[in-house]
Amino acid sequence: MYHEILQQPQSIRETLKREKSHMDEISNEIREHDKIYLIGCGSSLSTCYSARDAINIHYDMDIGIFTGYEFLYHKKIQDKDSIIILTSQSGETADTLAALRKAKKYNLKTITITNEGASTMARESDETILTHCQRENAIVATKTYINQLLCLYYILFGVYDDELSKNILKDLEKLPGVTDKLINETEEENRLLAFEFKDDDIFYCMGSGPNYGLAYKLAMTMFMEGALKHACPLYSGEFRHGLIEKVEEGIPVVFLDADLPGDVLTRKCIEFCEKINAKNIIFSMKDYSNLNRLLSPFILVIPLEWFIYYLASYNNKDPGSTRHIGKVRY
């Protein structure tokens, strides 16, 4: 995981260099479709959440999100003018592959974003966008996560031709340099933060807009898979519908704040947790970058990766390995 964190800037450069023209073509094609489905599992699902929530702040794009098996078992297909974008690091995720085959059965246009060009999904999909990350081995997706997110943002914002979308695409081009700087500057502070929280066993993760997707990744794949800690993600606006009754003194709560419209609620949650002496851990976009706030998942994930890496290390856990994933089939 350590080395794969360092490889992120170069992988973003390579993906932009090799796939930009193809992504432009797909953006143009999406304009001809009424409905978009984004499908993924784990970290890949989190990129779908972030991309949808970012685009829908400014545009009324009809996007549905499903896990692979939810699409397979629980989605009735009626609109044949839909386009399906599937995300999978390996291109072999059984859930997502099953969704791809269902889409093909209904003659829906399929596009796979994957890191493995020879994978089953790459072969069976109508089109494939490759994330040029070389092999990723750690279970906590780093470079493939940020490149999948890059591709989804580039494709979806590329559908529009206004000033906002043009600026988003320009900011995406700046990511290699920005992430390189963040990797170098945020390691030590998050190593110290991880040492402070190494003995805590449960973390709540909260974000608004596109940062809910990052909160989902943080809880589901970074804390639980990587650091083997209990964790739960939620939208900031949902705090008062459950967690407000359970959060208590000494419990860590991670807040992702980018000063987006919904972050007025994130800050209300921060204030409440301060009053009851919960352990607030706040990652704010303004502390790291002046890129467009919609790109906050790209920015905040870097210090979070260091935090999780060292949190696992201080507990003698390998954030790159698994206990059951890939060994238990169902």
C-alpha positions, -999 to 999 in steps of 0.1 A, spaced: 0 0 0 28 24 8 44 22 -26 10 23 -43 2 56 -25 34 70 -40 25 59 -75 -8 78 -77 4 110 -94 21 91 -123 -8 68 -128 -31 98 -131 -8 113 -157 -8 81 -177 -46 77 -176 -51 112 -188 -25 109 -215 -38 76 -229 -76 78 -223 -86 114 -226 -96 113 -263 -116 81 -257 -134 96 -227 -143 127 -248 -159 103 -273 -179 87 -245 -190 120 -231 -204 129 -265 -222 96 -268 -238 100 -234 -256 131 -246 -277 108 -268 -289 87 -238 -317 95 -214 -305 74 -184 -271 64 -170 -265 35 -146 -232 35 -126 -224 0 -112 -196 -10 -88 -187 -27 -56 -166 -16 -26 -142 12 -36 -156 12 -71 -191 18 -58 -178 47 -37 -165 64 -69 -200 61 -84 -216 78 -54 -190 107 -55 -194 112 -92 -232 112 -91 -234 136 -62 -208 160 -77 -225 162 -110 -260 165 -96 -251 196 -75 -251 216 -108 -268 194 -135 -300 174 -137 -284 142 -150 -305 110 -146 -281 87 -128 -290 54 -110 -264 36 -89 -264 -1 -81 -241 -27 -67 -236 -55 -91 -259 -80 -75 -286 -54 -67 -287 -46 -105 -288 -83 -113 -315 -93 -90 -336 -62 -83 -335 -39 -113 -363 -42 -139 -351 -30 -173 -376 -9 -192 -357 20 -207 -337 6 -235 -321 40 -241 -299 36 -211 -261 35 -209 -243 14 -183 -209 24 -168 -193 -4 -148 -163 1 -125 -140 -27 -114 -103 -26 -105 -97 -62 -116 -124 -65 -143 -133 -98 -127 -155 -88 -98 -182 -114 -99 -210 -91 -89 -202 -64 -115 -196 -90 -142 -231 -104 -136 -245 -69 -140 -226 -65 -172 -240 -97 -186 -275 -87 -177 -271 -54 -194 -258 -72 -225 -288 -95 -225 -310 -64 -228 -288 -49 -255 -278 -19 -234 -247 0 -242 -219 -10 -217 -187 8 -208 -162 -7 -183 -136 12 -164 -109 -12 -152 -72 -15 -146 -69 -49 -164 -72 -47 -202 -72 -85 -206 -100 -90 -180 -133 -107 -187 -152 -74 -183 -129 -56 -207 -134 -83 -233 -172 -85 -229 -180 -48 -226 -189 -27 -256 -161 -2 -247 -134 -1 -221 -116 27 -204 -83 16 -188 -69 31 -157 -31 30 -163 -20 21 -128 1 -10 -135 -8 -39 -111 -24 -29 -78 -19 -55 -50 -31 -39 -18 -67 -45 -8 -71 -8 0 -74 6 -35 -54 37 -38 -42 44 -74 -71 25 -90 -96 43 -68 -84 78 -77 -81 69 -114 -116 54 -115 -129 86 -99 -109 106 -125 -125 87 -154 -161 91 -140 -156 128 -134 -140 134 -168 -167 115 -187 -197 130 -168 -186 166 -166 -174 163 -202 -211 159 -212 -216 196 -206 -199 225 -224 -203 254 -199 -177 273 -179 -181 252 -148 -175 219 -166 -145 233 -185 -130 244 -152 -135 210 -136 -117 194 -165 -89 218 -162 -86 211 -125 -85 173 -132 -55 180 -154 -38 196 -123 -42 165 -101 -9 148 -108 10 178 -94 -15 185 -66 -15 148 -54 23 146 -56 26 176 -33 -1 162 -9 16 128 -7 48 144 4 33 170 28 6 149 46 24 117 56 39 128 89 9 146 104 -13 116 96 13 91 110 10 110 143 -28 111 140 -28 74 135 -7 68 166 -32 89 186 -61 67 175 -45 33 172 -63 19 203 -98 30 191 -118 3 175 -149 20 160 -150 51 138 -180 69 123 -174 86 89 -194 115 77 -195 136 45 -219 156 23 -223 157 -15 -194 139 -32 -177 133 1 -204 108 11 -188 85 -15 -154 91 2 -169 85 36 -183 52 23 -149 41 10 -132 52 42 -155 31 63 -161 1 41 -128 -5 25 -102 16 44 -111 11 80 -127 -23 78 -107 -40 51 -74 -21 55 -71 -13 92 -96 -40 105 -115 -14 125 -153 -12 129 -167 17 109 -199 32 96 -205 58 68 -233 82 66 -244 115 50 -240 145 72 -277 152 69 -285 117 84 -266 123 116 -298 134 134 -316 103 123 -297 77 143 -261 85 151 -271 115 173 -285 90 198 -254 67 198 -224 89 195 -209 96 229 -179 109 247 -146 94 235 -160 80 202 -140 90 171 -160 106 143 -143 115 110 -157 145 92 -150 154 56 -157 191 50 -153 209 16 -176 239 23 -201 225 -1 -238 235 4 -245 205 25 -215 210 47 -236 235 67 -249 202 82 -214 187 85 -204 217 107 -236 214 128 -226 177 134 -191 188 144 -205 213 169 -227 188 185 -199 162 188 -176 188 203 -203 195 230 -205 159 241 -167 154 239 -166 129 210 -132 126 194 -136 147 162 -112 141 133 -117 168 107 -103 167 72 -111 200 55 -106 207 18 -94 243 26 -64 229 45 -51 211 14 -60 226 -19 -77 255 -37 -91 233 -66 -128 233 -72 -145 220 -41 -163 193 -62 -129 176 -65 -126 173 -27 -127 134 -28 -95 134 -49 -78 157 -23 -90 144 10 -83 107 1 -45 114 2 -42 123 39 -68 96 47 -46 70 30 -17 78 52 -39 78 82 -52 43 74 -18 30 64 -2 39 97 -33 30 118 -30 -5 104 8 -5 109 6 5 146 -18 -24 151 5 -49 134 -20 -53 105 -11 -55 68 -33 -30 50 -25 -48 17 -37 -83 27 -70 -100 33 -83 -126 57 -114 -137 38 -118 -117 6 -110 -139 -24 -110 -170 -2 -147 -172 6 -170 -175 -24 -208 -170 -23 
